Amino acid sequence: MAEESKHDAGRRGSITGVAEGLSSEDDAAVLAKLGYKQELRRNFSAIEVFGIAFSIMGLLPSIASTLAYSLPAGPTGLVWGWFVASGFIFIVGLAMADLGSAMPTSGGLYWWTHYFASPAARNPLSFLVGYSNTLGLVGGLCSIDYGFALMFLSVIVIARDGEWSPSDGIVYVVFMCTVLLHAVLASTLSKVMGKLQTVFVVANFVLILITIIALPVGRAGERNDGKFIFGTTGNLTTWPTGWAWFLSWLSPIWVIGAFDSCVHMSEEASNATKAVPMGILFSIGSCWLFGFIICIVIAACINPDIEAVVGTVYGQPMAQIYYDAVGKKGALALMSLLFIVQFLMGLSILVAASRQSWAFSRDGALPLSSFFRKISIRMGYIPFRAVWGCAFLALILGLLCLIAPAAAAALFSLAVAGNNVAWGVPIFCRLVWGEKKFKPGPFYTGALSKPIGWTAITFLVFGIMLAMFPVGGPNPTPDTMNYTVVVNCTVWGGSLLYYFIDARKWFTGPKVTLNENDLSEEQQQAIREEGLVVEGLPAAAESVEGVEDVDVDKKV
């Protein structure tokens, strides 16, 4: 009884200072163990956490936005490229679900990196991951809203029978208005944002259902056979055919690239240790299955002259596919539904991006952190300033679309490269340095955890490499160059340069305190060996006889 009372007292102490009504005691205690008080209101249920990831992925609009990556490899690139790459993405999701269940916090990726990395590497790596993840999410917002602008304008082009085409300036104006509207909605709809995710998911499935019925019906006498769908290889690039097929993976890699939003929403999720891994795996699994079905339907109903579809006057291959199947009026209706769902995607990813930015500001890592980390109680306990900060950064990055089509395409692969680094580094750190410190949560892959982790890292490195390649061929011109390598290397190199020149003087990583009762003896010993000061545990210098000059000022 005495031991139980001690545990209860410690548990009550772990949630001291939590604002009343923001969270359940269990969720607040889990967050307190990671060193943070509850500041955001937990408005999201498990299904709504899944909903925000799935709605950001916006399966059909995202596939439509990235057909230019998959169609050049022919039907096999579209269909099998989707299936194989999605399987690898699911493996990445399993590795991240292990971590998300064990340590659910809005800044999860850079928090995990700092916790698991070696003492010498933890601060710079955490700094790099935080900036890469922030850039990746804002880049995702840019690419989604840029895709929305193209879809919206394609409806006007269809209505005018292809006799008008928008300039880059017009595309940017539509993009700018979209980003600003998303910021307004993300700021004012906080109390119902969780419930809206269910609406967004339903809208996605309605659009999928309409499309997989309308296309086969509209092309009833002209559908392609199974050999064309599953066995026909194409190559509209100057790369070797095999490499063109690998480049088709960029479509699923970009589409199924928002599952980490579940992690960023973890401090607003009820029962986060189960809701976060469920959201990650259900969102990836749903996209894997339904995306495969969509790709098969598109391959069955597409004009066999794929080059003509890719080069359509409507500026959007999906618009041409709809037009060929259901005519002008049907294409207008379906493209309108498509861009509406794409618009909802942008709203959801801005919410997720603002939570990552807020969490990083909470630990003092972003410029003007003291300004952006403020929570607006009046607006419903949301990071109002971080929402608008992400929106304005997106408007700046969106200026790439004024340079050239290839620069605009960098908005898509920018998100891929930025997020792959942010996902891969904490998984690597856990496997190499932090396995003894890892305490599994309710979801855990057990003995398969290590091979899953290494497979995930290999795939993520390959994905970064893919995102850097010019998609058209090995001899790019300034107009066809892939500028992702320039943008991302500037961010990665710049953030590390910033760290070593200045930030190393003040950035100490997340401010976390752990209680000795939360750790096994093996984990306590591993932490002591790192020279870390943990609440309730003696410092390494005090507990290890004969050890001198240990840095006991570090905290995890």
N, C-alpha and C positions, 0 to 999 in steps of 0.2 A: 504493500500500500504506500509505504514511504517513497519507494522508487517511482511509482505511478504518479504520486503527487509532484515529485521533482520534475518529471517529464511534462506534466500539465502546466506547471508554473513556467517552465522554459518555453513551452509552446505559447502560453499567453504573452510572455515577454517578447516573443518573436514578432508579434503583430501590434506591439505598442506604437501608437502614433498613426495607425491606419485610419483614414477618414471614414466615419460611420456611413454605412450604406453603399460604399463603393465596391465591396467584395465580400465573399464568404470568408469565414475564418480559415478554412483549409487552404484556399487559394492565396490569401494574404500571408499565411505561414510559409508556404512554398516560396513566395516571392521574397519574404524577409530573409530566408535562408541564403538567398542569392545576394543579399545586401541592400535591397531596395524597399522603400515604403510604397504602399499602394497610393497612386496619384490619379490613375485613370479609372473610370467606372467600367465594371465588367458587364457590358451589354450583350456580349456575343455567346450564344450557346454553341455546342459542338457542331451542329449542322450549319450554323451561321459562319463558323470559322471555315468549314469546308466551302461554304457558299462564296466567301470573299475570294478564296483562291480560284475556285472554278469560274467565278464571274470575271476575274481579271484575265484568266486564260481565254475566256470568250471563244470557245472552241471553233465554231464555224467562221466567225469574222476573222479570227486569227489565221486559220488555214487559208482563207481567201486572201488575206494580206500578204501571205508568204508563198503563194503559188509560184511566184517568179523564181524561188529557190528550188522548188521540188519538180516542177514541170520540165525544166530543161533536161532532166535525166529520164524523161519518159514515164510511162505508167508504173514501171517497177520502182522508179525513184519516188513517185508519189505514194504508192501503196506500201511496198516493202521497206522503203526508207523510213516511213512513218512507224511501221510496226517494230523494226529493230531498234531504232533510236529511242522510241518510247519505252522499250523494255529496259534499256540502260538507264534512262531517266528514273524509272521506278526504283532501280537499285540505289541511285543517288538519294531518292526519297526515303528509302529504308534506313540508310546511314544517317540522314538528318532527323528522321523520326526518333531514332535512339537518343540523340542529343536533345531534341525538343521535348521529349517526355521526361528526361532526367532534369533538365534545367530550362524551364520555360520563362524566358524574359524577352522583352521587346528588342533588346540589342543582342539577341542570342548569338549571332555569328561571330561578332568581334568579342563578345563576352566569353564564349567557348574557347576561342583562339587564345585569349589572355590566360584563361584558367589552365589550359592543357599544355601550352608551349613551354619551352625551357626558359629559365630566368633571363638569359641573355637575349632571347628572341621574342619574348612575350609582348613587350611594349611596341616595338616597330611592326610586328606582324598584326597585332590587334589594331593598330593605327591604320595599316594598309587595308585590312579587311573592312573596317568601318567605312573608309572612304570609297573603296571599290563597290561595296554593297549599296551605299547611298547613291553613287553614280549609276549603278546598274538599275536601281529602282526608278530613278528619275529618267534615265534613258529609256526604260520600259514605258513610262508615261509619255515620253516624246514619241516613241514609235507607235504606240496605240493611237494617240491623238492625231499623228500624221497619217496613219492608216485610215482613221475616221474621215479626215479631210479629203483624202483621195476618193473614198467611197461616196461621201456626200456629193462631191463634185461630179463623180461618174454618173450619178442619177441625172444631173443637169445635162451632161453630155449625151446620155441616152435620149433624154426628152427632146434634145435638139438634133437628133439623128446623126450625131458625130460631127456636126458642122461647127462646133465650138470646142476649144480646148483651153483649160485654165492655165495661166502663167504661174511661175514659181511664186510670185508675189501674192497672187490670189490664194494659192494653197497655204501660204504662211498666215495670211489674215484669218482664214477659216481655222487653221491650227491654233492661232493665238486666242481667238474668241472661245474656242472649245476648252482650252486650258483654263482660262479665266472663269468660265462658267463652272467647270469642275471644282475650282477652288471655292467659289461661292457656295456650291451645294455641299461640299465636304465640310464647310464651316458651319452650315446652318441645319444640316440634317443629322447631326450626331446622335440624337436620342432615338432615331428610327433606323440608323444605318445598318444595324444588325438585322432587323426585320426586312430591310430592302434587299439584303443578299438573297433571301429566299425568292423574292420576286425576280431578281436578276437571273437566278438559276433556272426558274420556270421559263423565263423569256428565252434563255439559251436553248432549252430543250424543245420549246415550241418551234423555234427557227430551224433546229436540226430536223425535227419531224416533218415540217413543211417541205424542206429541201429534199430529203431522201424519198419523199413521195412525188413531189412535183417534177424533179429531173427525170426519173425513169418514165413517168407518164408522158411528159412532154417529148421525150425522145423514143417513144415506144417502138417505132419502126427503124430506128437508126442506132440502137444501142450496140456498143462494142462487145465482143465475145470474151470468154474467160482467158484465152491466150493473150489477147491484147492487154487485158487488165493486169494479169499476174505475170506475164512472161515477155512483154515487149520492152526492150531497153531503147532509150534514146539518148542523144547528146547534142544539145544546142550550144555547147561551149567549145572552146578549143583545148580544154583539158582532156586527158585520157578518159574514156568512158567510165572506168572504175572509180576514178576520183570525182567525176561529175555525180556519180551515185552517192558518194559520201557527202558531197556538198548539199545534196537534197536533205540531209539530216538537219540542216540549219532551220528548216521549217518546224519540225517537232521540237527542236531544242529551244527555239524562240517561243513557240506556242505554249509549251508546258514549262514555262520558265518563271512562274509566279508562286510556286508552292511554298517558298520561304515566307510569303506574306502571312501564313499561319503562325510562324514564329514571331513576326513583328506585331501580331495582334494578340499574343499570348497574355499580356497584362490586362487585356480587356475581355478575356475568355473565361467563362465559368468552367471549373474542373479542367484547368489548362493542361495538366500532365497527361490527360487522355484526349482532350479535344485537339491539341496541336498535332500529335502524330496521326490521329484519325483524319484531320483535315488535309495533311500532307499526302497521305497514301490514297485516300478516297478521291482527291482531286486529280492526282496523276493517273490512277487506275481508270477513272471515268473518261479522261481524255484519251488514254491509250485505246480503250475499247471503242468508244463512239467516234473518235477520230479515224480509226481504222475503217469503220463502216462508212463514214463520210468520204474518205479517200477512194474506197472501192466504188461508191456510187458516182463520184466525179469521174473516175477513170472509165466507168461504164457509159457515161453519157457525154463525155467530152468529144469535140470535133477531133478526129484522128490527125488532122493537120495541127499539131500542137504548137508549132512555130507561129501560126496565124493567131492562135488563142493568146499566146504570150505577148505578141505584138499588137494586140487589139487597139482600135482607135478609141475605145472607151476608157483606156488607161488602167483597167482593172480586169485581169483574166476571168475572175468570177463573174463580172458583169457580162462578159461575152458568153460564158457557159450558160448563165441564166437566159440570156437573149436567144441563144440557139435553141434552148429547150422550150421556153414558154412565151417567146415573143417580146415585143417592146413593153406592153402594159404589164405583163407578168414580171419581166426583169425589173421594171421600175418599182413594183410592189415589193419584190424580194430584196432588192438592193436597199430599199428604204428600211425594211426590217433589219437588214444586216448592219447598216450604219447606226441604227438605234441601239442594238446590242453592243456594238463597238463603243458607243458613247458611254454605256454603263460600265464597260471594262475600264475606261479611263478614270471614272469616278472611284472605282474600287482600288485601283493601283495608287492613286494619289493618297488615299487614306493610309494604305500600307507604307508608302514611301515616307509620309510625314511621321509615322510612328518610329521608323528606323532613325530618321534624322533627329527626332526629339530625344530618343534614347542615347544617341551619340552625343548630342548636346548636353544631356544630363551628366555625362561623364567629362564634359569640358573639352571635347576634341574638335568640334567644328568652329570656324570663325564666328564670332558673335554668339557663342554658346549661351552666355548668361541671358541673352535676349530671346533666343529660340527655344530654350528649355522651359519657358513659362507655360503653365497650364491655364486655360481660360475656363473658369468655373461658370461664368455667365453663359458661355456657349455650350455647356454640358460636359465639363471635365475633358476637354480635348486639347491637343497641342496646336492651337489656332495659328500661332506665328510660324510653326514648322510647316503647316499646310501651305501657307502663302509663300514661304521661303522655297519650298519644292516647286511650286508653280512658277515662280519667277526664274528659277534656275532652268526649268524646262523650256521657258520662252527663249532663254539665251542659247541653249543647246539646239533648239529648233531652227535657229538661223542657218544651220547647216543645209537645210533644204533650199536655201536661196543660192547656194554655191553651184551645185550640180546634182544630177540624179544619184551619182555614186556617193556623194557626200550625204545626201538624204538617206541612202540605204545604210549608211554607217549608224544611223539611229537604231536600226534593228539589231545589227551585230554588236553594237556598243553594249546593249543590255546583256547579251549573251556572254561576252568576254568578262564584263564587270561582275556579273553574278557568279559565273563559274569559279573565278578566283575566290570570291567571298564564301562560296559553298565548300570548295575543296580544301582551303587552308585549315579550318577548324577540324575537319575530319582527319587530315594529315597529322595535325598536332596531337590529336587524341591518340592515334595509332602509334606514333613515334615516341612521344614524350609522356603522355598522360593516361595511359591505360590503367595504372594503379589508382589514379585519382577518380576514375569514372565510376559513379554510383548509379546503376540503371534505375529508370523510372518504371511506371506500370507497363509501358511498351518497351520490349527489348528483344532483339533478334538472337540473343544468346551466343552459341558457339559460332554461328555464321557471321557475327558482327564484324570480325576482322576481314575475312575475304570479301564481304560486302563493301566494307570501307575502302579497301585497295582497288576493287573493281570500279567503285564510284570515282576515286581520284584519277585513275587511268582514263576513264571516259571524259571527265571534266577537262583534263589537260588536252585531250584530243579535240574537244569542243572549242576550247580557246583557240587552238591552231586553225580549226575550220573557219572560225569567225574572222580571222585575219586575212584569209585568202581572197583575192579578187575572184568573184564568182564567174566572170565571163571567160577568163583564160589567163595563161601565165605571162602575157605581155600587155599589161594594162596601160592605157593612156591616162592623162590627168582626169579625163571625164569618166573613166571606168575603174579608176583606182579605188581600192577599199581603204577608206580613211580610218577604219576602226583601230588599226595598229597605231596610228598617229594619236588619236584621241585617248585611247586607253593607256598607252605607254606614257603619255603626258601626265595623266592622272596618277598612275602607279608610281612613276618616277618622281613626279612633283610631290606626292604625299610623303614618300620616303625621304626626299630631300628636305621637305618642310620639317619632318620629324627630327632628322639628324642635325639640322641647323638650329632649330629652335624648340620644337615640341618636346624633345627628349628632356629638356630642363624642367618641364612641368607636367607632362602627360605620364601618369602612373597607371593608366588602365582603369577598368571599372572599380568602384569603391565597394568592396564586398566584405562582409564578415560572416564567418561560419561558426556554428556552435559545435563543440567536440562531440556532442551526442548525435550529430547528424552524420558522423563519419565512422567507418570501421577502423580497427586498429591498423590495418595495412594502409588504408588511405591516410590516416593521421601520420604514419611514418613517412609515407611518400611526400606529404606536404612539408614535414619537417626537413626532409632532405633538400627540398627546394629553397629553404631559407625563408619561408613565408611566415608571417605573423597571423595567426588565426585565433579568434576569440575563444578562450577556454583551453587553448593548447599552449604549452611552453614553447618558446622560440627554439630554433635548432641549436643555438649556442648554449641554451640552458639544459637541453635534453640529451645532447650527444656529447659524451665525455671526450675531451681532447680536441674538439673542433674549435678553431679560433677564427676571428675576423669574418664572421658570417653576417651578411647583410640582413638585419632584422627589421628594416624599415619598410620592406615591401609588404603589400597587402593584396590578397586576391579578393 
